[in-house]
Amino acid sequence: MMKELTTPQVSTLISDSHSVDAAILSRFSARAYTKAAVARSVLEEILQVAARAPSGTNTQPWNVYVVQGATKDNLVNEVCEAHNALAADPSLATNYAEEYDYYPKNWVSPYIDRRRECGFGLYGVLGIAKGEKEKMHQQQQQNFRFFDAPVGLIFTVEKVMGRGSLLDYGMFLQSIMLAARARGLHTCPQAAWNIFSKIIFKHVGAKDTEMMVCGMSLGYADETAIVNTFKTTRVDSASFTHWVE
């Protein structure tokens, strides 16, 4: 288990800022992984580092369920069955509702434009044409297979907490993803899991007082997979920064 810093935090120097930047800039949503296992000690290190993420009044509102092996396989199988059933009968959607709105009900520009660019770009790399619903369904289902990653992470928060805890959670998730990059691993945060929380909670042992936040795939990215060549764009910081003097 990695130990806490022994020197005062205020005087700790980052001697290699390029590595910090590289961890941020090389992070992407990996959608294909090798079969290489991730040692438990490495996962424990990542979570211990991420535990230093900030949270309002130090509430630390996160719960993490690490799923591997048979438990992961059983979870994947049941959720994929539900996903197939939902595709065959859309009326079943009433049985699978998110507990919070991850996306807006009404999309507006520029957000809808970026969403479309991302979707069209991903399907373009995979050679999936518009209207090929079965191929789209199968690609979406890769989410529920954790993209074949050896490790799945399920994140929940107690329902009693306020919306601010989701802001805390974002910082915690980013900390996990960057700590994973520091160890040669890749990740994919996944809100797609949220609608199947009732199924997920049975497998991981979560309580009724908890709310699903998201899932995450973690492992060694498959460098030969074409899907991992897909790279999303980012707007220049000048477009969202307002200098007030």
C-alpha positions in Angstrom: 0.0 0.0 0.0 1.4 3.4 -1.0 2.1 5.6 2.0 1.0 9.2 2.5 3.5 12.0 1.8 5.8 12.4 4.8 6.9 16.0 3.8 4.7 19.0 4.2 2.3 19.2 1.3 2.9 22.9 0.9 6.6 22.4 0.3 6.4 19.4 -2.0 7.9 20.2 -5.4 6.8 18.6 -8.7 10.2 18.0 -10.3 8.8 16.5 -13.5 5.8 18.6 -14.6 6.0 17.0 -18.1 5.0 13.7 -16.7 2.0 15.2 -14.9 0.9 16.9 -18.2 1.5 13.6 -20.1 -0.8 11.7 -17.7 -3.5 14.2 -18.4 -3.0 14.5 -22.1 -2.6 10.8 -22.8 -5.8 9.9 -20.9 -8.6 8.8 -23.2 -11.6 6.5 -23.1 -10.0 3.2 -24.1 -12.6 0.9 -25.6 -10.4 -2.3 -26.0 -8.1 -4.0 -23.5 -5.6 -6.8 -23.4 -6.2 -9.8 -21.2 -3.3 -8.9 -19.0 -4.3 -8.9 -15.3 -3.9 -5.9 -13.0 -2.4 -6.8 -9.6 -4.6 -6.0 -6.6 -1.7 -4.1 -5.1 -1.7 -1.7 -8.1 -5.4 -1.2 -7.8 -5.0 -0.4 -4.1 -2.3 2.1 -4.8 -4.5 3.9 -7.4 -7.4 4.1 -5.0 -5.2 5.3 -2.2 -3.7 8.1 -4.3 -7.2 9.0 -5.6 -8.4 9.2 -2.0 -6.6 12.5 -1.8 -9.1 14.1 -4.2 -10.8 17.2 -2.8 -14.4 17.1 -1.5 -16.6 19.7 0.1 -15.8 19.9 3.9 -13.9 16.7 3.4 -17.0 14.5 3.1 -15.3 12.0 0.8 -18.6 10.7 -0.5 -17.4 7.9 -2.8 -18.1 4.2 -2.6 -16.1 1.9 -5.0 -16.9 -1.7 -5.9 -14.1 -3.4 -7.8 -15.5 -6.3 -9.9 -13.3 -9.0 -11.4 -13.4 -12.7 -12.3 -16.7 -14.6 -11.9 -18.5 -11.7 -10.3 -17.7 -9.5 -13.3 -18.7 -12.2 -15.7 -22.1 -12.8 -14.0 -22.8 -9.1 -13.9 -21.8 -8.6 -17.6 -24.0 -11.5 -18.7 -27.1 -10.3 -16.9 -26.8 -6.7 -18.0 -26.2 -7.7 -21.6 -29.3 -9.9 -21.5 -31.3 -6.9 -20.2 -29.7 -4.6 -22.9 -30.8 -7.1 -25.6 -34.3 -7.3 -24.1 -34.6 -3.5 -24.0 -33.5 -3.3 -27.7 -36.2 -5.8 -28.6 -38.9 -4.1 -26.5 -38.3 -0.4 -25.9 -41.3 -0.3 -23.6 -39.1 -2.0 -21.0 -37.3 1.3 -20.6 -39.7 2.1 -17.7 -37.9 -0.6 -15.7 -34.5 1.0 -16.2 -34.3 4.6 -15.2 -31.3 6.7 -14.2 -31.5 8.2 -10.7 -30.1 11.5 -11.9 -29.9 13.3 -15.3 -26.5 12.8 -16.7 -27.4 14.4 -20.0 -29.8 17.3 -20.6 -33.4 16.6 -21.7 -33.1 19.3 -24.4 -29.9 19.5 -26.3 -28.6 22.9 -27.6 -25.6 24.0 -29.6 -22.6 23.7 -29.2 -23.1 20.7 -26.9 -25.2 18.7 -29.3 -22.7 19.4 -32.1 -19.8 18.0 -30.0 -21.9 15.0 -29.1 -22.7 14.2 -32.7 -19.1 14.7 -33.7 -18.0 12.3 -31.1 -20.6 9.6 -32.1 -20.1 10.0 -35.8 -16.3 9.9 -35.3 -16.3 6.8 -33.2 -18.6 4.9 -35.6 -16.6 6.2 -38.6 -13.4 4.6 -37.2 -15.3 1.4 -36.6 -16.8 1.4 -40.1 -20.4 1.5 -38.8 -22.6 3.4 -41.2 -25.7 5.4 -40.3 -28.7 3.2 -39.9 -26.7 0.0 -39.1 -28.7 -0.5 -35.9 -27.5 -4.0 -35.0 -23.8 -2.9 -35.3 -24.6 0.1 -33.2 -26.3 -2.0 -30.6 -23.3 -4.4 -30.4 -20.9 -1.6 -30.1 -23.0 0.0 -27.3 -23.1 -3.4 -25.6 -19.3 -3.3 -25.4 -19.9 -0.8 -22.6 -21.6 -3.5 -20.6 -18.7 -5.9 -21.2 -16.3 -3.3 -19.7 -14.8 -3.4 -23.2 -13.2 -6.7 -22.1 -11.1 -5.0 -19.5 -10.0 -7.2 -16.6 -11.3 -4.7 -14.0 -14.6 -3.1 -13.7 -15.3 -0.3 -11.2 -18.7 0.7 -10.0 -19.1 4.0 -8.2 -22.0 4.9 -5.9 -22.9 7.8 -3.5 -25.3 7.8 -0.6 -28.7 9.3 -1.7 -28.7 11.6 1.3 -25.8 13.6 -0.2 -26.4 16.7 -2.2 -25.6 17.5 -5.9 -22.3 18.9 -4.8 -21.1 15.4 -4.1 -21.2 14.7 -7.9 -18.7 17.6 -8.3 -16.5 15.9 -5.7 -17.0 12.6 -7.5 -15.7 14.1 -10.8 -12.5 15.1 -9.1 -12.2 11.6 -7.5 -12.7 9.9 -10.9 -10.2 12.0 -12.6 -7.7 11.2 -9.9 -8.2 7.5 -10.4 -7.7 7.9 -14.2 -4.5 9.9 -13.8 -3.1 7.6 -11.2 -3.9 4.7 -13.6 -2.0 6.4 -16.4 1.0 6.9 -14.1 1.1 3.1 -13.9 0.8 2.4 -17.6 -3.0 1.6 -17.4 -5.9 3.1 -19.3 -9.6 3.6 -18.3 -13.0 4.4 -19.7 -15.5 6.2 -17.5 -19.0 5.0 -18.3 -22.4 6.6 -17.5 -24.0 3.9 -19.7 -24.2 1.6 -16.7 -26.4 3.9 -14.7 -29.8 2.6 -16.1 -29.0 -0.9 -14.9 -28.3 0.0 -11.3 -30.9 -2.5 -9.9 -29.1 -5.4 -11.6 -25.7 -4.0 -10.6 -26.5 -3.6 -7.0 -27.5 -7.2 -6.6 -24.1 -8.3 -7.8 -21.9 -5.9 -5.9 -23.9 -5.8 -2.7 -24.7 -2.1 -2.7 -27.5 -0.8 -0.4 -30.8 0.8 -1.3 -29.5 4.0 0.3 -26.9 4.3 -2.5 -27.2 5.8 -5.9 -25.3 4.8 -9.0 -22.8 7.4 -10.2 -21.1 5.6 -13.1 -19.0 2.6 -14.0 -15.4 2.5 -15.3 -13.3 0.0 -17.3 -9.6 -0.3 -16.2 -6.8 -2.3 -17.7 -4.0 -2.3 -20.3 -5.2 -0.8 -23.5 -5.0 -2.9 -26.6 -2.6 -0.9 -28.9 -3.7 -3.0 -31.9 -7.4 -2.2 -31.7 -8.6 0.3 -34.3 -11.2 1.7 -31.8 -8.3 3.0 -29.7 -7.1 5.2 -32.5 -10.2 7.3 -32.1 -9.3 10.7 -30.6 -11.9 13.3 -29.6 -11.2 17.0 -30.2 -11.0 19.7 -27.6 -11.8 23.4 -28.0 -9.0 25.9 -27.4 -9.0 27.2 -23.8 -9.4 30.7 -25.2 -13.0 29.8 -26.2 -14.1 29.1 -22.6 -11.9 31.4 -20.6 -13.0 34.9 -19.6 -10.3 37.2 -18.2 -11.8 39.7 -15.8 -9.5 42.5 -14.6 
